[in-house]
Amino acid sequence: MVWRFQYYVLIGLVTEEKKREFGGIVKAGGEEMEKTVGKKWAFTAVLTLIAWVPVRLLAQVDSGRNDVLLRLCMIIGGACGALYFRFGAADAKQWKAWARALFPFMVLGAFMLLLPVRTVSQSLDNVLFFLPVLVWFSVWYSYSDFRLGDRDALARFVRLSGEVVIWFVLFMLGGAVLVALSIALFDIVGIDAAHFYIENIVTLGVCAAPFVALAVIEVLPGIRLASVLGVVFIPLFLVTITVFGVVAFFAEKKPWDNRDVFILYNVLLVLVICLLVFVSSEQVKNGFIASCTSVLPVITIALDLVVLSAILYRIRNWGVTPSKATLLATNLVMLGNLVDLVVARITSRTFILPAARAASWIPAYALLAVLVVFVFPFLFAFA
């Protein structure tokens, strides 16, 4: 009922009639709630603008990729997300809680500024790939009220992240149509607005979309798009992986000697792992879906073993590089995750895992990201 009141506040329909309808809420502090919602929206707008500044600067850079700005975009955006979850928390009035939420990002930011900038460096490229993982865990640290061992909070954050991603994609698709239409309309009257829209409107929309998604999820908790899509795609991925495995066995191009196929195998593995972890944390109690989520990890283990053999083959023939070492560590962690899911489902009589159990392996990815970001660049001398 509270979220419905917030929804009416959001769309400006908090009339006297609505206040009477939600009389219990209003008498118990509904007026104060209305002010709090307004403050939260203002705070969210400020966070959006802060996250937008480095993105706007990055869009203005004409001399190719700027790794320093790209790293700072991720860290500042993540810090804004962490601060979003501190608003309204029990310790929101304590500055130490806000400083604690920002501390991981301060460490990451300082380390990123110390890293060298090189045109060609596999180890530094891998930092860019794994930095979002550390940022995600840092945001979860704030979301969980700094309880690193709270697996239930981790499972909830996984579900929330899935919802945010789906809403973000929807907003981006709708925004892309609107931007294209606006540019076309201005072009008709002889005004070239493409550059302005891309540098300003598009970048601002990218930064605002996650916060708007969080707000929509908060005021409309009954809508679970990600869980629906996850349930739909689990059987599809099962069929896709099975057919792909059979066809790839007879194909000429193999991951051992073809780099593109090798990359495709790794991308497919990451997608399946993300889907499995998300659906497992959702605790879908459908027998067919539970069967699919039990079979899919077994087939994916076979795919992961193929990728591992390809990595070892490449290391034996062409030596160790930062990318090969990163892929080897990543695939070992993913293999452990898949085996853990299979064992957990076998030992579960209903084949449905508790949300906390499904999320138990996720911290291993944080350790992997720490290894790739903080250790590998120095181990391989930034090669």
N, C-alpha and C positions, 0 to 999 in steps of 0.2 A: 504494500500500500504506500509505503514511503517513496518508493521509486516512481510510482504513478504521480505523486505530488511533485516530485522533482521534474518529471516529464512536462507537466503543465507549466511549471516555472520556466523550463527551458524554452517552450514555444510561446510563452507570453500569455497563457490562458488562466492565470491565477486570479480569477474574478471572485467577487463576493460569493457567488453561487458555488464555485468550486471550494472556496474556503469553508462554506457551510457543509458541503458534502464530505470534506475531510476535516470536519470539526474537531475530532479527537486529536488529529495530528496538530492542527493549528493551536488548539488550547494547550497542547503539550510542548509547544515551542515551534509551531509551523512558521510563524513570522520570522523567527530566528533562522529556521532552515532555509527560508527563501533568501535571506541575506547571505547565508553561507554558500548557497549554490551560486549566487551572483559573484561572490568573492572567488569561488573556485574557478569560474569561467574567466574572470579577469586574470587570475594567477596563471591559468592555462594559456591565455593569450600572450602573456609575458614570456612564458617558457617557450612558446612557439617562435616568438620573435628572436629570442636568444639562440635557439637552435638554428634559425634561418640565417643568421649573420655569417657564419663560416661557409654555409652552403652557397649563399649569394656570392661571397668572395670567390669560391671555387668555380662557380659558373662564369665568373668574369675573367678567369685566367685563360690567356690565349696561347701560352707556351706549352701546350700538351698537358700531361698529368702532373699534378702537384701532390706528391705523397704526403707532405707535412699537413697541408690543408685537409686532405682526405682523411688522415688519421684523426685530426682535431674535429672534423665533422662528426665522426662516429662517437668520439668521446664526449663532446659537448651535447650532442643529441641524447646520448645515454644518460648523462648527468641530469638533463632536463626531465627525462622519464623517471629517474629515481626521485627527483624532487616532487614530481607529480603525486607519487604515492605517499609522500610525507604529509601532504596537505590533508588535514582532517584526522590524522593519526592521533593516538592517545598522547604521544609525546611531541605533538606538533609545536608546542610553545617552548620547547627546550632547544636551544641553539646547538647543543651537543649532538642531538639526533640528526639535525640537518648537516652538521659537519661530518658526522659518521657516514651519512648517505653519500656525501661527496668525496670522502677519502679515497675509495678505490679509483675514482676517475682522476683525482689529483695525482695519484701514483702512476696511472697509465699515461696521463698527459705529460708528466715530467719525463717518463721513460721514452715516449714517442719523440719528444723534442730533442733528446740526447742521441737518438739513432741517426746515423748518417743518411744522406740522400744520394742514391746512386741510380744511374740510368738502367743498368743491368745488374740485378741481384735477386737470385731465387729466394734466398733467406728473407730478404726484406719484402718481397712479394708475398711470401707466405704469412708474414706478419699482418699484412692487409687482409688476408683471407680469414685469419683466426682472431683478429682484434674484435670483430663483432661478437664472437663467442664470449670473450671476457667481458665485453660491455653488457651483453645479455645477462650474464651471471651477476654483474655488479648492480644492475637494475633489480634483479630478483632479491639481492641482499637487502635493498631498501624495502621492497614489497613484502618480504617475510618478517619485517620488523627486526632485522639483524639476527635472525635465528637460522644459522647455517645448517643445523641438523634437522630442521622441520621439513620432512619429506612431503607431508600433506600440502604445505604451502608451495613447495616446488611443483607438485602435481597441478595445483590450482593455477600456478603461474604458467605452466606449459599450456593448459587449456586456454588461459587468457591470451597468451601469445598467438596461439592458433586463430582465435577469434579476431585479434587485431590485424593479423596478416590478411585474412579474408576481407575484412572491411576496408583495409588499406587498398587492396587490389580493386575492389568495387569503386572506391572513391577515385582512384587513379584512372580507371576506365571511363567513368563519368566525366572526370575533369579533362581527360584527353579529348573527348568529344566536344566539350564546351570550349576548350582552348582552340581547337581546330576550327570550330564554327566562328568564334570571335575573330580569329586571324583572317578567315575568309571574308567575313563581313567588312572588316577594315580594309582589306585588299580591294574590295569592290569600289570603295570610295577613294582609292588611291593612297592609302596610308599603309606603310609597311610596319606592322606591329609585331611581327614574329620574334624579332630580337628582344623586344621589351617583354613580351609574354614569357618567353623561355627563361630569361634571366631573372624575372621578378615573380610573375604569377605562378609559373610551374614550380620553381624552387620553394616558394612559400607554401604552395599546396602540398608538396612532398613532406615538408616539415609539420604542417598542420594536421595532415591526415591521420597519423597515429594517435594524436591527442583527441581528435574528434571521434575516432573509433573507440577509444577508451570511454569517452563520455557517452556515446551511444550504447555501449555494452552496459555501462553503469545504470542508465535510465531505462534500458529495455533488456533486462536480464533474461527474459523468457525466450528471446531469439538466439538460437545457437546454430549459426550458419556453419561454423567450422566442424562441429560434430556431425552434422548432416552430410557435409561434403566428405568428411573422413570415412563415414560408413559407406558412402557410395563408391569411393575410390579404392577402398581396401580390396574388394573382389576384382576390380579392374586391374589393379597393380598385380594381383596374384596371377591373373590370366596373362598379363603383359610379360611378367618376369618368366613365367613358365614357357610361353611361346618363344620369347627372346632367347632363353637358354637353349632350347632345342634347335632353333634356327642357327644361332651363333656357333653351335657345335660343328655344323657342316659348312659354315661360311669360310671363305678364303682368308679374310682378314681376321687376325687373332690379336688379343691384347698384348701378347708377348713381343710382337714385332711391329705393331701398328699403334702409333701414339694416339691417334684420334679415337680408336676403339677403346684403348686403355683409359682415356679420359672419360669416355661415355660410360664405361663400367663403373667408374668411381662416382660419377654424378648420379647414376641410377641407384647405387648403394646408399648415398646420402639421402636421397628422396625417400626411399623405402624406410630407412631408419627413422627419419623424422615422422613419417606417417604412422609407423608402428608405435612409436613412443607416445604420440599424441592420442591415437585411438585407444591405446592401453590405459592412458591416464583418464580417458573419458568414461571408462567402465561401461561400455555398451553391452547390454544384457540380451542381445539377440543371438540365438544359437548359431545361425548361419555366419554372422559376422565374427563371432567368437571362434568358429572353426577356421575361417579365413585367416584371422590374426594368429592362429596357432600353426597353420601350414606355411604361411608366408615367410616367417623367420627361418624355417628349415630350408626352404628353397633359396632364400637370400644368403644363408651360410655357404651353400655350394658356390654361389656367385662370388662371395667374398674370398673363398679359398682360391678360386681362379685368379682373382685380382692379386692376392698375396703371392701366388706362384709367379705371376707376371712381374711383380715388383722385384722379387728375389732374382728372377731371370735377368732383368734389366740391370740390377746391381752387380750381378756376377759378370755380365758382359761389358758394361760401360762404367762401372764404378759407382761409388756413393756420391750423391749430390744432395743439397738441402731439400729439394722437392721429393726425391725418392725416399729420403729418411722421414720426411713429414708424412708422405703417403703410407709408408710402412707402419708408422706409429698410429696413424689414423685408422687404418684398416684393422690393426690388432685391437684397438679399442672398440671398434664397431663389431668385430667378431665376438669379443667378450660380451658386448651388449646383446647380440643376437642369441648367443648360447644361454645367457642369463634369462632372456625372455622365454626361450624354449623350456629350460629346466623349471622355471617358475610356473609355467602353464601346465607342464606335465604333473608337477606336484600339487597343483590346484585341482580339486575334484570338479569344479564347474568350468574350468578353463578361463575364468574371469579373474584378473588380478586386482588386488586392492590398488587404488591410485598411488599410494605411497610406495608400494612394491614396484610398480611399473616405472616409477621415477628414480628408483634407487641407484641406477647405473649412470644417471646423467652427470653427477659430479666428476666422473672420470673424464668427461669432455673438457671440464674446466682445467683439470690437471694437464691434459693434452695441450690445451691452448696456452697455458703457462709455459710449458716446455717449448712450444714452437715460437712463441713471442719473446720470451725472456732468455732462453738458453741457446736455441739453434743459431740465431744470428752471430753470437760470439763463438759458438763451437765451430762454425764453418767460416769464420772470419768475414762475415757479411758477403760471402760469395753468391 
